[in-house]
């Protein structure tokens, strides 16, 4: 991320993508723990 300050819309999209990826990792871990 070379341009952190520019483009507030992109920042929101990036944060949403990061949150989604973390949520996915947690969900996968929970599923694998149940198995």
ChimeraX attribute file (.defattr): number of C-alpha atoms within 10 A of each C-alpha:
attribute: neighborCount
match mode: 1-to-1
recipient: residues
	/A:1	6
	/A:2	5
	/A:3	7
	/A:4	9
	/A:5	9
	/A:6	9
	/A:7	9
	/A:8	10
	/A:9	8
	/A:10	12
	/A:11	15
	/A:12	11
	/A:13	11
	/A:14	13
	/A:15	11
	/A:16	12
	/A:17	12
	/A:18	12
	/A:19	12
	/A:20	12
	/A:21	12
	/A:22	12
	/A:23	12
	/A:24	12
	/A:25	12
	/A:26	12
	/A:27	12
	/A:28	12
	/A:29	12
	/A:30	11
	/A:31	10
	/A:32	9
	/A:33	8
	/A:34	7
	/A:35	6
